[in-house]
Amino acid sequence: MERVSSLSVVLPAFNEAENIRESIRRSLSVCESLKIDFEVIVVDDGSRDSTAILVRDAALENPRVRIVSHVTNQGYGAALKSGIVASSKEYIFFTDSDLQFDLEELGDLLQEAGSYDIIAGYRVKRSDPWGRRVNAWAWGRLMGVLFSLDIRDVDCAFKVFHRSVFERIPIHSVGAFVNTEILVRARAHGFTLKQVPVSHFPRHAGRQTGADMKVIIKAFRELGRLHADLKAEPPRSLECPQDAK
């Protein structure tokens, strides 16, 4: 396994004032323990609370922390893309700012980085409300049918990418569909993928927006757009070793 030399941590955030300082602190602590060159990029997606102020304060305290700001809320995919564009390191890791993942498990993903282009976490036990889990299951099944995408947890926000992935694929989705778009386009370019189990915890502060009707409608619109773009292309499979499923 090749050692990861540098890492960009991308944290999309929308109204995460109650979580963002701890999310940054944990990101810094974990990356420092890994002894690699790193940066933490927080994308404030038009927050209406004090998220941006808290991130700027953190950046003054630690030069490894950077902020990218959207004047208005543009959507999860747009925030993720802004963070990726702003990144400068060899590998790019993204996760949510809501403290529902154990950042200590980042090391488990990086162990696979020398052998795979994409390392995707999947939640062994998803700690979300029942309705949200049902929606996620149905969405995953639909992605499998429409795109032949054999991924256990397509929207799990705990993924590592070699930056060459984003140098070769475009990202058009501005909403929650972005995870599917990235993986489908990566498959079309022949990038390899490993799935790794990760922990998931209940959200204790802030508000989830993934189940909002506007978010869902936008995801279906972006789904239709990608399906139209790729309908003439033969389906391919991301290379996922059987022991990782």
FENQUIVEN-V62071 format. One record per residue. RES is the residue in one small letter. PHI is phi in radians with two decimals (999 if undefined). PSI is psi in whole degrees, -180 to 180 (NA if undefined). NEAR is the number of other ideal C-beta (glycine too) atoms within 10 Angstrom. Layout:
res	phi	psi	near
RES	PHI	PSI	NEAR
RES	PHI	PSI	NEAR
This chain:
res	phi	psi	near
m	999	129	9
e	-1.32	144	7
r	-1.42	135	11
v	-1.23	124	22
s	-1.55	-32	11
s	-2.68	152	14
l	-2.55	133	22
s	-1.78	124	24
v	-1.73	120	28
v	-1.89	123	26
l	-2.11	95	28
p	-1.15	140	27
a	-2.55	133	26
f	-2.39	113	23
n	0.94	53	20
e	-1.98	35	28
a	-1.02	-31	18
e	-1.36	-14	18
n	-2.09	-22	22
i	-1.17	-39	27
r	-1.11	-43	16
e	-1.20	-36	13
s	-1.10	-42	24
i	-1.15	-44	25
r	-1.03	-46	14
r	-1.15	-39	18
s	-1.08	-45	26
l	-1.10	-45	19
s	-1.09	-47	12
v	-1.14	-46	17
c	-1.15	-37	22
e	-1.12	-37	11
s	-1.21	-26	11
l	-1.37	-13	15
k	0.99	51	8
i	-2.23	163	16
d	-1.27	129	15
f	-2.63	166	20
e	-2.50	151	19
v	-2.05	116	25
i	-1.94	116	26
v	-1.74	126	30
v	-1.80	107	28
d	-1.46	109	28
d	-1.57	63	26
g	1.20	36	17
s	-1.04	146	20
r	-1.80	3	11
d	-1.88	-154	15
s	-1.64	19	14
t	-0.93	-51	26
a	-1.08	-41	20
i	-1.08	-44	14
l	-1.15	-37	22
v	-1.20	-41	30
r	-1.09	-39	15
d	-1.08	-43	13
a	-1.12	-37	22
a	-1.18	-33	16
l	-1.21	-32	9
e	-1.38	-30	11
n	-2.48	115	12
p	-1.16	-11	8
r	-1.31	-15	18
v	-1.62	132	21
r	-2.27	154	19
i	-2.14	138	20
v	-2.05	128	18
s	-2.03	134	15
h	-1.74	133	18
v	-1.11	-40	8
t	-2.18	163	7
n	-1.22	120	16
q	-1.89	-18	17
g	2.07	159	25
y	-1.04	-45	27
g	-1.10	-40	23
a	-1.13	-40	20
a	-1.13	-44	27
l	-1.09	-44	24
k	-1.10	-41	23
s	-1.07	-40	20
g	-1.16	-40	23
i	-1.13	-44	20
v	-1.08	-36	13
a	-1.37	-15	15
s	-1.24	156	24
s	-2.32	-1	12
k	-1.69	172	18
e	-1.16	-41	16
y	-2.03	151	22
i	-2.17	125	22
f	-2.04	133	26
f	-2.23	147	24
t	-2.67	168	26
d	-1.37	164	20
s	-1.69	12	26
d	-1.68	6	23
l	1.16	26	21
q	-1.57	-5	21
f	-2.05	155	21
d	-1.64	104	16
l	-1.13	-18	19
e	-1.08	-23	12
e	-1.41	-3	17
l	-0.99	-38	25
g	-1.04	-32	13
d	-1.12	-38	16
l	-1.24	-41	22
l	-1.17	-23	19
q	-1.08	-24	15
e	-1.68	-3	20
a	-1.15	-28	23
g	-1.30	-15	11
s	-1.91	-17	12
y	-2.37	151	23
d	-1.35	-33	21
i	-2.29	132	24
i	-2.10	114	26
a	-1.93	123	27
g	-1.31	151	24
y	-2.33	138	20
r	-1.31	116	22
v	-1.13	-42	11
k	-2.41	102	9
r	-1.29	122	16
s	-1.72	61	12
d	-2.12	164	19
p	-0.98	153	13
w	-0.93	-46	7
g	-1.08	-38	9
r	-1.18	-36	13
r	-1.19	-40	14
v	-1.11	-44	11
n	-1.05	-41	15
a	-1.14	-41	19
w	-1.09	-46	12
a	-1.12	-39	10
w	-1.13	-44	19
g	-1.08	-41	17
r	-1.10	-42	10
l	-1.11	-41	15
m	-1.10	-37	21
g	-1.12	-41	13
v	-1.23	-46	9
l	-1.32	-35	17
f	-2.11	6	21
s	0.91	42	14
l	-1.69	105	18
d	-1.63	72	15
i	-2.14	134	23
r	-1.17	-35	16
d	-2.61	77	21
v	-1.02	-36	22
d	-1.67	10	20
c	-1.07	122	22
a	-1.55	60	22
f	-2.66	80	26
k	-2.38	147	22
v	-2.08	136	26
f	-2.27	141	26
h	-1.25	141	19
r	-1.12	-18	17
s	-1.07	-26	12
v	-1.04	-47	20
f	-1.42	-13	18
e	-1.34	-18	7
r	-1.95	-20	14
i	-1.99	145	18
p	-1.48	158	11
i	-2.18	114	16
h	-1.82	-24	14
s	-1.23	135	25
v	-1.87	-8	17
g	-1.96	-155	22
a	-1.21	-13	21
f	-1.27	-7	29
v	-1.01	-37	24
n	-1.07	-45	23
t	-1.11	-45	24
e	-1.03	-46	23
i	-1.04	-47	27
l	-1.21	-38	24
v	-1.16	-44	26
r	-1.19	-36	20
a	-1.11	-40	20
r	-1.05	-43	24
a	-1.08	-25	18
h	-1.67	2	12
g	1.42	17	11
f	-1.24	149	21
t	-1.67	153	17
l	-2.44	141	24
k	-2.16	135	21
q	-1.79	133	23
v	-2.26	132	19
p	-1.23	140	14
v	-2.37	161	22
s	-1.46	159	15
h	-2.53	139	19
f	-2.21	157	15
p	-1.12	150	10
r	-1.38	128	16
h	-1.81	-14	10
a	-2.58	153	11
g	1.42	-178	19
r	-2.22	134	11
q	-1.33	144	14
t	-2.09	-5	14
g	-1.10	-25	17
a	-1.65	2	14
d	-1.10	141	12
m	-1.06	-37	7
k	-1.10	-39	10
v	-1.15	-42	16
i	-1.16	-44	16
i	-1.09	-42	11
k	-1.08	-40	19
a	-1.09	-41	23
f	-1.21	-35	13
r	-1.12	-43	12
e	-1.24	-32	21
l	-1.03	-49	20
g	-1.06	-38	12
r	-1.17	-44	14
l	-1.18	-40	18
h	-1.06	-39	12
a	-1.18	-38	9
d	-1.13	-36	15
l	-1.82	-1	17
k	-1.10	-24	8
a	-1.52	-6	6
e	-1.63	139	9
p	-1.20	141	7
p	-1.16	143	12
r	-2.27	168	12
s	-2.02	135	10
l	-1.08	141	23
e	-1.33	105	14
c	-2.12	113	18
p	-1.08	143	13
q	-1.04	-34	5
d	-1.26	-8	7
a	-1.66	-5	16
k	-1.64	NA	10
